[in-house]
């Protein structure tokens, strides 16, 4: 099941870009199990950020990635290798506001600079457990449990969307809107 991977990715999106407006998930299952072992998710935040995430338990290549799309380029986070890359749109000076889709169709999106951001590599589970211990000891005071609740709700929505084939929308409080 992918929920144990999705919860971390979606929590990261919520932390960096705000609450989700909606998401759509596609599940991949193998013949050997009826469980979902890989999921691809497309999402949009309330602030308009578009992104996608992929996570898998069965891939022979460990892969967990998060991609954020924008007019100025593409930001890709490789969560396994702990790398962050920015692929600049070389035509960022073009005014896309008038006819965005026509500009894309005409091919006015080209590669510009590619930037790898330096990341201090750390063991994520160790960091998570350290944070949790500091939280329950009272060392950290300003934690809002809503963040964890939203991450679980978003992860459950990945399962629901993959099963139903439907876009899952969230109300402004973060819960699933029907």
ABEGO torsion letter per residue (X at the ends): XAAAAAAAAAAAAAAAAEBBABBBBBBBBBAABABBABBBBBBBBAAGBBBBBBBBAABABBBBBBBBBBAAEBBBBBAAAGBBBBBBBAAAABBAAABAAAAAAAGABBBBBBBBBBBBBBBAAAAAAAAAAAAAAGABAABBAAAAAAAAAAAAAAAAAAAAGBBBBBBAAGBBBX
